[in-house]
Amino acid sequence: MFAVTAFLSGLFAASCSGPDDPKTIDPGTVECERDNISEPGLAQIFNLNEPSTGFVCPEEDQDWYRVTLTNQEQIVSVSLSMSVPLSQIEPTYAFWSLNAAGEPETVVAQPPATSIGAHLDVVHCMEPGDYLFVVSDEGNDAEDFRHPYTIAVKGQPDPDPNEPNNERTGAKGLTSGTSVQAAIACRGDQDYYSIEVPTGVIVRMKLTAPIAGYQPTLELLGPDGQILVTESNDSGAVQETNIDRYEVVPAAGTYYVLVKDNDNAEANPDVLYTLLLELVTDQDPNEPNNHPSVATQLSGSSVTCSGSWSSTMQFQGTIGSPGDSDWFELPLTGCNNGLIEAEVVLNNNNLPMNEQWDFNDKIQATVALIRPHAGDSCDSDQDCITLNKSCEDGWDCAGLFNTCLPEQLCSGASVCLPSDVCGALETQRRYQCSPTVAECQKSSGTQPPKNQATISAPLYDDSHVYLRVSDFQADGGAPDVLYTLKVRVRTDPDTHERSNLYANELPPIIPVWRQPAVDIPVHDCTNGDCCGSGNWVTGSLGYESDIDWYRYPHPCAGQDCTARIVYDVDGGPVDFTIRVSRQTDDEDSWFEALASDELANQLARSGALGGTAAGDSCFYAYSGHAASGGFYYYVSVRDVLELYNNSGLVRPESRDWSPEQTYRFCVEKVYNACLEPPCQVYETGCGIPQQ
């Protein structure tokens, strides 16, 4: 008995299939006519290109055939169908290689499991030689004595002259500018090509094909076989393929391009694809700098933070392909209370206006600040998805992109720095223009906003930080468009820093009590200690999202009293807002001493909240405000942010800061009771008069 008998588990029962010319079956009978091809040893010789019919009857019936393939018949197309759309059986087939005794040994070709039950039309690649193939019901548990199957097997030469190239080791070598035509000729066919890539170039891969009946897919693999790029036309069965991809590779070496079907399940030997590989000169002089380990140095020596801005460090580069990110390292000294400004601008202004709009849709300039997170050692980027800092919410991750992950750890930057510590993302900015408003739509007929991104952020006592320039979602590239990166640093002149938890984006709700506010006094003007020259609080908003927090104790604990805040602010880009909050508030909006509208340039202003003079507004301390350890009022100074109409998106131009534009204010108690007017006494105590 054949060795395959045990594997088939008794499936070689007597068959009722007819011979090459099936007999007419009486619909009234339930008996199967026997045939003599129900075992491998009884297999019928099958002639290629001549369809054969038969019946799967009774249950567990299998029909065996023997076929020989020549070296001109390596592409084998198999068609198997029933004579009616619906049948009790799910016909399938399997091709077996033979052992030395001519017995079935290994299944070498069969249809995908997802196709069984329907008309099967599958193409296989097979080596020349002798094979057995069997037709049966998929589950060997059904029969159909009324309706025959038809199986056709056709062989043709492999249309791909580059075969065999199904493995990297057999990849077809190509040179720049060389195009090649080939086919995904059979199910599972994969075509590998190799190209030597020197430094200073971008790899261009262009794959085109007519409607193919499968989903043409292009992959770029590194010298180690790691997949760097995947592009697929998932509509390739109904739409022509035109994939044109540029890729900045991490280093010189041998790279591999793979062409295949997206799931290796479909093919078409009659449709040729064309692959073109080109090595394009990289206009980015800093490549490769796609990782901190090969970052471009912004300065040859440490840059010192001093009382004025450093010289501007300026570099140019390109976002040469989707996924291209350019890293820059900045060595620092004396920057424990420092500021950094970085701006990246994509220089696409030489394009026609319509093309600028299209460009901005495809690529959005993005710049990020990454700093070392001390105590988080690492061996690989994978070690830095999370940081060794526990959290319950984003405020526990202040200065770390304010992102608390579900595992209650702060998010890392997913990068291991050359110092073997994890990188932490401090802030990131990108080109933004809300498509929900007319001015950000191509149909507006106006010039699009400049494609730029700017960050301004605090520096800590780090010996070096990193800047990363990229496209926002890493899905666009422009090898012919240069960007310009400008960077400068200085010391923050605000001596009260840091008085806030730094947030990448200011949320609508800010827990007042969590802010590391600076303690300031309340001057008792009822006792001769009024606000005067030399006793005002002075500060500035030196970076974007800077909020300066101060707190003062209840000036008349357990009682009502009348208070006043006097202020004086410089003119400039910052739209100062001064607010007073209670320590129990989740927002800084109990009183507003100074309100501002968003303007390109504010005038200098002075004024006051509260007081005892005619026309003064009501501002007070309340008898009901009490807490263990004493009650505090908080003063916040911040810039006004303007939103796009009907959108929660901040207008980038409304993000203002200036370390040189200062504010001054002072808090004083001006009356030892709730003064009427300007305030009003209610049953519960002092309050604002009702209108």
C-alpha positions as CSV (number, residue, x, y, z in Angstrom):
1,M,0.0,0.0,0.0
2,F,1.2,3.5,-0.7
3,A,2.8,5.6,2.0
4,V,0.2,8.3,1.5
5,T,-2.6,5.8,2.7
6,A,-2.2,6.8,6.3
7,F,-2.3,10.5,5.5
8,L,-5.4,10.1,3.5
9,S,-7.1,8.2,6.3
10,G,-9.0,5.8,4.1
11,L,-10.1,8.4,1.5
12,F,-9.5,5.9,-1.4
13,A,-13.0,4.5,-1.3
14,A,-14.6,3.3,-4.5
15,S,-15.5,6.2,-6.8
16,C,-18.5,6.8,-9.0
17,S,-16.8,9.2,-11.4
18,G,-17.3,8.7,-15.0
19,P,-14.4,8.3,-17.5
20,D,-13.2,11.2,-19.8
21,D,-16.7,11.2,-21.3
22,P,-19.1,11.2,-18.4
23,K,-22.2,9.1,-18.6
24,T,-25.6,10.5,-18.3
25,I,-26.8,10.4,-14.7
26,D,-30.4,9.6,-14.1
27,P,-31.6,12.2,-11.6
28,G,-33.8,9.7,-10.0
29,T,-31.1,7.3,-9.0
30,V,-29.0,7.7,-5.9
31,E,-26.3,5.3,-6.8
32,C,-22.8,6.3,-8.0
33,E,-21.1,4.6,-10.9
34,R,-17.7,3.2,-10.0
35,D,-14.5,4.3,-11.7
36,N,-11.0,3.0,-11.4
37,I,-9.0,6.2,-10.4
38,S,-9.8,6.4,-6.7
39,E,-6.2,5.7,-5.6
40,P,-2.8,7.2,-6.6
41,G,-1.7,3.9,-8.1
42,L,-4.7,4.0,-10.4
43,A,-4.2,7.6,-11.5
44,Q,-5.4,8.5,-15.0
45,I,-3.0,10.2,-17.4
46,F,-4.0,13.8,-17.8
47,N,-3.3,15.7,-21.0
48,L,-2.5,19.3,-20.5
49,N,-4.9,21.8,-22.2
50,E,-7.6,19.1,-22.4
51,P,-10.3,19.6,-19.8
52,S,-11.6,16.5,-17.9
53,T,-14.9,15.9,-16.1
54,G,-15.9,13.6,-13.3
55,F,-18.1,13.2,-10.3
56,V,-17.3,13.3,-6.6
57,C,-19.4,10.5,-5.4
58,P,-19.8,8.8,-2.9
59,E,-18.6,10.7,0.1
60,E,-14.8,10.5,0.5
61,D,-14.4,9.9,-3.2
62,Q,-11.1,11.2,-4.7
63,D,-10.1,11.2,-8.4
64,W,-6.4,10.9,-9.1
65,Y,-4.6,12.1,-12.2
66,R,-1.0,11.9,-13.4
67,V,0.6,14.8,-15.3
68,T,4.1,15.6,-16.7
69,L,5.4,19.1,-16.9
70,T,8.2,20.1,-19.3
71,N,10.5,23.1,-18.9
72,Q,8.1,25.0,-21.2
73,E,5.2,24.3,-18.8
74,Q,6.4,25.8,-15.5
75,I,3.4,28.2,-15.2
76,V,0.5,26.0,-14.4
77,S,-3.1,27.4,-14.6
78,V,-5.7,25.3,-12.9
79,S,-9.5,25.8,-13.4
80,L,-11.9,23.7,-11.4
81,S,-15.7,24.2,-11.4
82,M,-19.0,22.5,-11.0
83,S,-21.6,22.3,-13.8
84,V,-24.0,24.3,-11.6
85,P,-23.5,27.3,-9.4
86,L,-24.7,25.4,-6.3
87,S,-23.6,21.9,-5.3
88,Q,-23.5,19.8,-2.2
89,I,-19.7,19.6,-2.5
90,E,-16.9,22.1,-2.3
91,P,-14.5,20.9,-5.0
92,T,-10.8,21.3,-4.4
93,Y,-7.5,19.9,-5.7
94,A,-3.9,19.2,-4.7
95,F,-0.8,18.5,-6.7
96,W,1.7,16.1,-5.1
97,S,5.4,15.6,-5.8
98,L,6.5,12.0,-6.1
99,N,9.1,10.0,-4.1
100,A,11.5,7.6,-5.7
101,A,8.8,4.9,-5.9
102,G,6.5,7.2,-7.8
103,E,4.2,7.6,-4.8
104,P,2.7,10.9,-3.5
105,E,5.1,12.6,-1.2
106,T,4.4,16.3,-0.6
107,V,1.6,18.7,-1.6
108,V,3.3,21.3,-3.8
109,A,0.3,23.2,-5.1
110,Q,-3.3,23.7,-4.0
111,P,-5.9,26.6,-4.0
112,P,-6.1,29.1,-1.2
113,A,-8.5,28.0,1.5
114,T,-10.5,31.2,1.1
115,S,-11.3,30.4,-2.5
116,I,-12.7,26.9,-2.0
117,G,-16.4,26.5,-2.6
118,A,-16.4,28.8,-5.6
119,H,-15.1,28.5,-9.2
120,L,-11.3,28.0,-8.8
121,D,-9.0,29.6,-11.2
122,V,-5.4,29.6,-9.8
123,V,-2.0,29.9,-11.3
124,H,1.0,28.0,-9.8
125,C,4.7,28.0,-10.4
126,M,6.0,24.4,-10.6
127,E,9.3,22.7,-11.5
128,P,9.4,20.4,-14.6
129,G,8.7,16.8,-13.7
130,D,6.0,14.2,-13.0
131,Y,3.2,14.9,-10.5
132,L,0.0,13.4,-9.2
133,F,-3.0,15.6,-8.5
134,V,-6.3,14.7,-6.9
135,V,-9.8,16.2,-7.1
136,S,-12.1,15.8,-4.1
137,D,-14.6,17.5,-1.8
138,E,-12.9,19.9,0.6
139,G,-14.2,18.1,3.7
140,N,-14.4,14.6,2.2
141,D,-17.9,14.5,3.7
142,A,-20.2,15.3,0.8
143,E,-21.2,13.9,-2.6
144,D,-22.9,15.1,-5.8
145,F,-24.1,12.3,-8.1
146,R,-26.0,14.6,-10.4
147,H,-23.5,17.4,-11.3
148,P,-20.0,16.8,-12.7
149,Y,-16.9,18.8,-12.1
150,T,-14.6,20.1,-14.9
151,I,-10.9,20.5,-14.4
152,A,-8.6,22.1,-16.8
153,V,-4.8,22.3,-16.4
154,K,-2.7,24.4,-18.7
155,G,1.0,24.8,-18.9
156,Q,3.0,27.7,-20.3
157,P,6.6,29.0,-20.2
158,D,7.5,31.4,-17.4
159,P,7.3,34.9,-19.0
160,D,9.8,36.3,-16.4
161,P,13.3,36.1,-17.8
162,N,14.8,37.0,-14.4
163,E,13.7,33.8,-12.7
164,P,14.7,32.3,-10.4
165,N,14.7,35.4,-8.1
166,N,12.2,34.4,-5.4
167,E,14.8,34.9,-2.7
168,R,17.2,37.7,-1.7
169,T,20.1,35.4,-2.4
170,G,19.0,35.1,-6.0
171,A,18.1,38.7,-6.5
172,K,18.5,40.2,-10.0
173,G,21.1,42.9,-9.9
174,L,20.0,46.3,-11.4
175,T,21.8,49.6,-11.9
176,S,20.5,53.1,-11.7
177,G,18.2,54.0,-14.6
178,T,17.6,50.4,-15.5
179,S,14.1,49.2,-16.1
180,V,13.0,45.6,-16.1
181,Q,9.8,43.9,-17.2
182,A,8.6,40.8,-15.5
183,A,5.4,39.1,-14.2
184,I,3.9,37.8,-11.0
185,A,3.3,34.7,-12.9
186,C,1.8,32.4,-10.2
187,R,0.5,32.3,-6.7
188,G,3.3,33.1,-4.2
189,D,5.6,34.4,-6.9
190,Q,8.0,37.0,-5.5
191,D,10.6,38.9,-7.6
192,Y,13.7,40.2,-5.8
193,Y,16.0,42.8,-7.3
194,S,19.2,44.3,-5.8
195,I,21.0,47.6,-6.2
196,E,24.2,49.0,-4.8
197,V,23.4,52.3,-3.1
198,P,26.3,54.7,-2.3
199,T,26.1,57.7,0.1
200,G,24.5,60.9,-1.0
201,V,21.6,59.5,-3.0
202,I,17.9,58.8,-2.8
203,V,16.5,55.6,-4.1
204,R,13.6,56.0,-6.6
205,M,11.4,53.0,-7.2
206,K,8.7,53.2,-10.0
207,L,6.4,50.3,-10.5
208,T,3.8,50.4,-13.3
209,A,1.4,47.7,-14.6
210,P,-1.9,47.4,-16.5
211,I,-4.9,46.1,-14.7
212,A,-3.4,42.9,-13.3
213,G,-6.0,40.8,-11.6
214,Y,-3.8,41.0,-8.4
215,Q,-2.6,43.7,-6.1
216,P,0.9,44.8,-7.1
217,T,3.1,45.5,-4.1
218,L,6.5,47.1,-3.8
219,E,8.9,46.7,-0.9
220,L,12.4,48.1,-0.2
221,L,14.5,46.0,2.1
222,G,17.8,47.0,3.8
223,P,21.0,45.1,3.6
224,D,19.9,43.1,6.7
225,G,16.5,42.2,5.1
226,Q,14.5,44.6,7.2
227,I,11.5,46.1,5.4
228,L,12.0,49.8,5.0
229,V,9.1,50.7,2.6
230,T,5.9,49.0,1.6
231,E,3.7,50.5,-1.2
232,S,0.7,48.6,-2.6
233,N,-2.0,49.2,-5.2
234,D,-4.9,47.5,-3.5
235,S,-7.1,48.2,-6.5
236,G,-4.7,46.5,-8.9
237,A,-7.4,44.0,-10.0
238,V,-9.5,46.9,-11.4
239,Q,-7.1,49.8,-11.8
240,E,-3.7,50.4,-13.4
241,T,-0.7,50.5,-11.1
242,N,1.5,53.6,-10.9
243,I,3.7,53.6,-7.8
244,D,6.4,56.2,-7.7
245,R,8.3,56.2,-4.4
246,Y,11.5,58.0,-3.2
247,E,13.3,56.7,-0.2
248,V,16.2,58.1,1.8
249,V,18.1,55.1,3.0
250,P,20.0,55.1,6.3
251,A,23.4,54.1,5.0
252,A,25.3,53.0,1.9
253,G,25.0,49.3,1.0
254,T,23.2,46.6,-1.0
255,Y,19.4,47.2,-1.0
256,Y,16.7,44.9,-2.2
257,V,13.4,45.7,-4.0
258,L,10.7,43.1,-3.9
259,V,7.7,43.0,-6.2
260,K,4.8,40.7,-5.3
261,D,1.0,40.4,-4.8
262,N,0.0,42.0,-1.5
263,D,-1.0,38.6,0.1
264,N,0.8,36.2,-2.3
265,A,-2.5,34.7,-3.2
266,E,-3.1,36.0,-6.7
267,A,-1.2,36.3,-9.9
268,N,-1.4,36.9,-13.6
269,P,1.3,35.5,-16.0
270,D,-0.2,37.4,-18.9
271,V,0.3,40.9,-17.4
272,L,3.8,42.3,-17.3
273,Y,4.9,44.9,-14.8
274,T,7.7,47.4,-15.3
275,L,10.1,48.3,-12.5
276,L,12.5,51.3,-12.8
277,L,15.2,51.9,-10.2
278,E,17.1,55.2,-10.1
279,L,19.6,56.7,-7.7
280,V,18.9,60.4,-7.4
281,T,21.4,62.8,-6.0
282,D,20.3,63.8,-2.5
283,Q,20.2,67.6,-2.2
284,D,20.4,67.2,1.6
285,P,24.1,67.7,2.5
286,N,23.5,66.3,6.0
287,E,22.4,62.8,5.1
288,P,22.5,60.3,6.6
289,N,21.1,61.9,9.8
290,N,18.0,59.8,10.3
291,H,18.7,58.9,13.9
292,P,20.3,60.6,16.9
293,S,23.3,58.3,16.6
294,V,24.2,60.0,13.3
295,A,22.7,63.5,14.1
296,T,24.1,66.6,12.4
297,Q,25.9,68.8,14.8
298,L,24.4,72.3,15.0
299,S,27.6,73.6,16.6
300,G,31.2,72.3,16.8
301,S,31.3,73.3,20.5
302,S,28.9,73.8,23.3
303,V,26.6,76.8,23.0
304,T,26.2,78.9,26.1
305,C,22.9,80.4,27.3
306,S,23.5,84.0,28.2
307,G,21.5,87.2,28.7
308,S,21.0,87.7,25.0
309,W,20.3,85.4,22.1
310,S,23.1,83.3,20.7
311,S,24.1,83.5,17.1
312,T,21.5,81.8,14.9
313,M,22.6,78.4,13.7
314,Q,21.2,77.7,10.2
315,F,21.1,74.5,8.2
316,Q,19.4,73.4,5.0
317,G,18.1,69.9,4.1
318,T,15.3,68.1,2.5
319,I,12.5,65.8,3.5
320,G,13.6,63.5,0.7
321,S,11.0,60.7,1.0
322,P,8.1,59.5,3.2
323,G,9.5,58.6,6.6
324,D,12.6,60.8,6.2
325,S,13.5,62.4,9.5
326,D,16.5,64.6,10.0
327,W,18.1,64.8,13.4
328,F,20.3,67.6,14.7
329,E,22.2,67.7,18.0
330,L,22.8,70.9,20.0
331,P,25.5,70.8,22.7
332,L,24.7,73.2,25.5
333,T,26.2,74.7,28.6
334,G,24.7,77.0,31.3
335,C,21.1,76.5,30.1
336,N,19.4,75.4,33.3
337,N,17.0,78.3,33.0
338,G,17.4,78.6,29.2
339,L,15.2,79.2,26.2
340,I,15.4,77.7,22.7
341,E,13.7,78.8,19.5
342,A,13.7,76.7,16.4
343,E,12.0,77.4,13.1
344,V,11.8,75.2,10.0
345,V,10.5,76.6,6.7
346,L,9.9,74.5,3.5
347,N,11.0,76.8,0.7
348,N,8.2,76.0,-1.8
349,N,7.5,79.7,-2.6
350,N,8.9,79.3,-6.1
351,L,6.1,77.0,-7.1
352,P,2.9,78.3,-8.7
353,M,0.2,79.1,-6.2
354,N,-1.9,76.0,-7.0
355,E,1.1,73.8,-6.6
356,Q,1.9,75.4,-3.3
357,W,-1.5,74.4,-2.0
358,D,-1.0,70.8,-3.3
359,F,2.4,70.7,-1.7
360,N,1.1,71.9,1.7
361,D,-1.6,69.2,1.5
362,K,1.1,66.5,1.0
363,I,3.8,67.7,3.3
364,Q,3.6,69.7,6.6
365,A,6.8,71.0,8.1
366,T,7.3,69.6,11.6
367,V,10.0,70.3,14.2
368,A,10.3,68.5,17.5
369,L,12.5,69.0,20.6
370,I,13.8,65.8,22.2
371,R,15.9,65.8,25.4
372,P,17.6,63.1,27.4
373,H,15.5,61.6,30.3
374,A,18.0,60.9,33.0
375,G,17.6,57.5,34.7
376,D,16.1,55.8,31.7
377,S,19.0,53.7,30.3
378,C,18.5,51.9,27.0
379,D,20.0,49.6,24.5
380,S,17.6,50.1,21.6
381,D,14.8,52.4,20.5
382,Q,12.3,49.8,21.6
383,D,13.3,50.4,25.2
384,C,12.1,54.0,25.0
385,I,8.4,53.6,24.1
386,T,7.7,54.4,27.8
387,L,9.7,56.3,30.3
388,N,10.5,55.3,33.9
389,K,8.0,57.8,35.3
390,S,4.7,56.8,36.7
391,C,1.6,58.9,36.0
392,E,-2.1,59.2,36.4
393,D,-2.8,61.9,33.9
394,G,-1.0,64.2,31.5
395,W,0.0,66.7,34.2
396,D,2.2,64.0,35.8
397,C,4.1,64.0,32.4
398,A,4.6,67.8,32.3
399,G,7.6,68.5,30.0
400,L,7.3,65.0,28.5
401,F,4.7,65.8,25.9
402,N,2.1,65.6,28.6
403,T,1.2,62.0,27.5
404,C,0.3,59.4,30.1
405,L,-0.1,56.0,28.5
406,P,-2.7,53.4,29.6
407,E,0.1,51.5,31.5
408,Q,0.4,54.6,33.7
409,L,3.8,55.5,32.5
410,C,4.8,58.7,30.6
411,S,5.3,58.3,26.9
412,G,8.9,58.3,25.6
413,A,10.1,59.4,22.2
414,S,10.8,55.8,21.1
415,V,14.5,56.6,20.6
416,C,17.6,55.6,22.4
417,L,20.1,58.4,22.4
418,P,23.9,58.0,21.9
419,S,24.4,58.5,25.6
420,D,22.4,55.3,26.2
421,V,19.5,57.1,27.8
422,C,16.0,57.4,26.4
423,G,14.9,60.5,24.6
424,A,11.8,62.4,25.8
425,L,9.7,64.4,23.5
426,E,9.3,67.9,25.1
427,T,7.4,69.6,22.4
428,Q,6.5,69.5,18.7
429,R,5.0,71.9,16.2
430,R,3.8,71.6,12.7
431,Y,2.4,73.6,9.8
432,Q,-1.3,74.0,10.5
433,C,-4.1,75.6,8.6
434,S,-7.6,74.3,9.4
435,P,-9.3,73.0,6.2
436,T,-12.7,73.9,7.8
437,V,-12.1,77.6,7.2
438,A,-12.2,79.4,3.8
439,E,-8.7,81.0,4.1
440,C,-7.2,77.5,4.4
441,Q,-8.8,76.1,1.3
442,K,-7.3,76.0,-2.2
443,S,-10.6,77.4,-3.6
444,S,-10.0,80.7,-1.7
445,G,-7.8,81.8,-4.6
446,T,-5.3,83.3,-2.2
447,Q,-1.6,82.5,-1.4
448,P,-1.4,79.6,1.1
449,P,0.2,80.3,4.5
450,K,4.0,79.7,4.7
451,N,4.7,76.0,5.2
452,Q,6.6,76.4,8.5
453,A,6.7,75.3,12.1
454,T,8.2,77.0,15.1
455,I,8.9,75.9,18.6
456,S,9.9,78.0,21.6
457,A,10.4,76.0,24.8
458,P,12.3,76.0,28.1
459,L,15.7,74.4,28.4
460,Y,16.8,72.4,31.4
461,D,20.2,71.5,32.7
462,D,21.0,69.2,29.8
463,S,24.4,69.0,28.2
464,H,22.7,68.5,24.8
465,V,19.3,68.4,23.2
466,Y,18.1,67.2,19.8
467,L,15.9,68.6,17.1
468,R,14.0,66.4,14.6
469,V,12.8,67.8,11.3
470,S,10.2,65.8,9.3
471,D,6.9,65.7,7.6
472,F,4.0,65.6,10.1
473,Q,2.7,62.2,9.4
474,A,5.8,60.9,7.7
475,D,3.8,60.1,4.5
476,G,5.2,62.8,2.2
477,G,8.5,63.6,0.6
478,A,10.0,66.3,-1.6
479,P,13.5,65.6,-2.7
480,D,13.7,68.8,-4.8
481,V,12.5,71.2,-2.1
482,L,14.9,72.5,0.5
483,Y,13.9,73.4,4.1
484,T,15.8,76.0,6.2
485,L,16.3,75.3,9.9
486,K,17.2,78.2,12.3
487,V,18.0,77.7,16.0
488,R,19.1,80.0,18.8
489,V,19.2,79.9,22.6
490,R,19.5,82.3,25.6
491,T,18.9,82.5,29.3
492,D,15.3,83.3,30.4
493,P,15.4,86.8,31.9
494,D,12.3,85.9,34.1
495,T,13.9,85.3,37.5
496,H,10.7,83.7,38.8
497,E,10.9,80.7,36.4
498,R,9.9,78.0,36.7
499,S,6.5,78.8,38.1
500,N,4.4,76.5,35.9
501,L,4.0,72.9,34.8
502,Y,5.1,73.0,31.2
503,A,2.5,71.8,28.7
504,N,3.1,71.2,25.0
505,E,-0.4,72.4,24.3
506,L,-2.4,74.4,26.9
507,P,-5.5,72.4,27.8
508,P,-8.8,74.2,28.5
509,I,-8.7,73.1,32.2
510,I,-5.6,73.8,34.2
511,P,-5.6,72.5,37.8
512,V,-4.5,75.7,39.7
513,W,-3.4,74.0,42.9
514,R,-0.9,71.8,41.0
515,Q,1.1,74.7,39.6
516,P,4.5,75.5,41.3
517,A,3.5,79.1,41.9
518,V,5.9,81.7,43.2
519,D,4.9,83.1,46.6
520,I,4.4,86.9,46.5
521,P,3.3,89.3,49.3
522,V,0.1,91.3,49.7
523,H,0.9,94.8,50.6
524,D,-1.2,96.2,53.4
525,C,-2.1,99.7,52.1
526,T,-4.4,100.2,55.1
527,N,-1.3,100.2,57.2
528,G,0.8,102.4,54.9
529,D,2.5,99.5,52.9
530,C,1.1,100.3,49.4
531,C,2.4,99.3,46.0
532,G,5.2,101.6,45.0
533,S,8.4,101.8,43.2
534,G,10.6,98.7,43.8
535,N,8.0,96.3,45.2
536,W,6.2,95.2,42.0
537,V,6.5,91.7,40.6
538,T,8.2,91.6,37.3
539,G,8.3,88.9,34.6
540,S,8.0,87.9,31.0
541,L,6.5,85.2,28.8
542,G,9.7,83.8,27.3
543,Y,8.4,80.8,25.4
544,E,5.2,79.5,23.8
545,S,2.7,78.1,26.3
546,D,4.5,79.9,29.1
547,I,2.1,80.7,32.0
548,D,3.6,82.5,35.0
549,W,1.9,81.5,38.2
550,Y,2.1,83.4,41.5
551,R,0.2,83.0,44.8
552,Y,-0.5,85.2,47.7
553,P,-2.1,84.4,51.1
554,H,-5.6,85.5,52.0
555,P,-5.0,89.1,53.2
556,C,-7.8,89.0,55.9
557,A,-8.3,85.3,56.7
558,G,-11.8,84.6,58.0
559,Q,-13.0,88.1,57.0
560,D,-14.0,90.1,54.0
561,C,-11.7,92.8,52.7
562,T,-11.2,94.9,49.6
563,A,-8.2,94.4,47.4
564,R,-6.5,95.8,44.3
565,I,-4.1,94.6,41.7
566,V,-2.2,97.2,39.7
567,Y,-0.4,96.3,36.5
568,D,1.8,97.8,33.8
569,V,2.7,95.9,30.6
570,D,5.0,96.6,27.8
571,G,3.9,96.8,24.2
572,G,4.9,94.0,21.8
573,P,3.6,90.7,20.3
574,V,2.4,89.2,23.5
575,D,-1.3,89.7,24.3
576,F,-1.1,89.7,28.1
577,T,-3.9,88.4,30.2
578,I,-3.8,88.6,34.0
579,R,-6.2,86.5,35.9
580,V,-6.9,85.6,39.6
581,S,-8.0,82.2,40.7
582,R,-8.8,80.4,43.9
583,Q,-6.6,77.5,44.9
584,T,-9.6,75.2,44.5
585,D,-10.2,76.2,40.9
586,D,-9.7,74.1,37.8
587,E,-9.4,77.1,35.6
588,D,-7.9,80.6,36.0
589,S,-11.0,82.7,35.6
590,W,-12.3,83.9,39.0
591,F,-11.3,87.5,38.2
592,E,-9.7,89.0,35.1
593,A,-7.5,91.9,35.9
594,L,-6.3,92.5,32.3
595,A,-7.9,91.2,29.2
596,S,-6.5,91.4,25.7
597,D,-7.6,90.7,22.1
598,E,-5.3,89.0,19.7
599,L,-3.3,91.7,17.9
600,A,-0.1,91.5,15.9
601,N,1.4,94.2,18.1
602,Q,0.0,95.4,21.5
603,L,0.5,98.9,22.9
604,A,1.8,99.4,26.4
605,R,-0.9,99.6,29.0
606,S,-1.4,100.2,32.7
607,G,-4.4,99.8,34.9
608,A,-5.9,98.2,38.0
609,L,-8.5,95.7,39.2
610,G,-10.3,96.8,42.4
611,G,-9.7,99.8,44.6
612,T,-11.6,102.4,46.7
613,A,-11.9,105.3,44.2
614,A,-15.0,106.2,42.4
615,G,-15.4,104.0,39.3
616,D,-13.1,101.3,40.6
617,S,-14.2,97.7,40.0
618,C,-14.9,95.3,42.8
619,F,-12.1,93.0,43.8
620,Y,-12.0,91.4,47.2
621,A,-10.9,88.5,49.5
622,Y,-13.8,86.5,50.8
623,S,-14.5,85.4,54.4
624,G,-15.6,82.0,53.3
625,H,-12.3,81.1,51.6
626,A,-10.4,78.9,54.0
627,A,-8.2,75.8,53.9
628,S,-6.0,73.9,56.2
629,G,-2.6,75.6,56.3
630,G,-4.1,78.8,54.9
631,F,-6.0,79.8,51.8
632,Y,-4.2,81.1,48.8
633,Y,-5.2,83.2,45.7
634,Y,-3.4,82.5,42.5
635,V,-2.4,85.1,39.8
636,S,-1.6,83.8,36.3
637,V,-0.1,85.8,33.4
638,R,-0.5,84.3,30.0
639,D,-0.8,85.1,26.3
640,V,-4.2,85.0,24.5
641,L,-4.7,82.2,22.0
642,E,-7.1,82.7,19.0
643,L,-8.9,79.8,17.5
644,Y,-9.9,79.4,13.9
645,N,-13.7,80.0,13.4
646,N,-15.8,77.0,14.2
647,S,-12.7,75.0,15.1
648,G,-10.8,74.0,18.2
649,L,-7.5,74.5,16.3
650,V,-5.3,77.4,17.5
651,R,-4.2,79.9,14.9
652,P,-0.4,79.5,14.8
653,E,0.2,83.2,14.4
654,S,-1.6,83.8,17.7
655,R,1.0,81.9,19.7
656,D,3.1,84.7,21.0
657,W,6.0,85.1,23.4
658,S,8.8,87.5,24.0
659,P,11.5,87.4,26.8
660,E,12.1,91.1,26.1
661,Q,8.4,92.2,26.6
662,T,7.9,92.5,30.4
663,Y,4.9,92.9,32.7
664,R,4.7,94.3,36.2
665,F,2.0,93.9,38.8
666,C,1.4,94.3,42.5
667,V,-1.3,93.1,45.0
668,E,-2.5,95.2,47.9
669,K,-5.2,95.3,50.5
670,V,-6.9,98.7,50.4
671,Y,-9.8,98.4,52.9
672,N,-10.4,96.2,55.9
673,A,-14.0,95.3,55.0
674,C,-16.1,94.8,52.0
675,L,-16.3,98.3,50.7
676,E,-19.7,99.4,49.2
677,P,-19.3,100.5,46.5
678,P,-17.6,99.1,44.5
679,C,-18.5,95.7,46.1
680,Q,-21.7,94.6,47.8
681,V,-22.3,92.7,51.1
682,Y,-24.6,89.7,50.9
683,E,-25.8,87.4,53.7
684,T,-22.9,85.1,52.9
685,G,-20.3,87.9,52.7
686,C,-18.6,90.1,50.1
687,G,-19.5,89.8,46.4
688,I,-19.8,91.6,43.1
689,P,-22.9,93.9,42.8
690,Q,-25.6,92.3,40.8
691,Q,-26.5,94.2,37.6
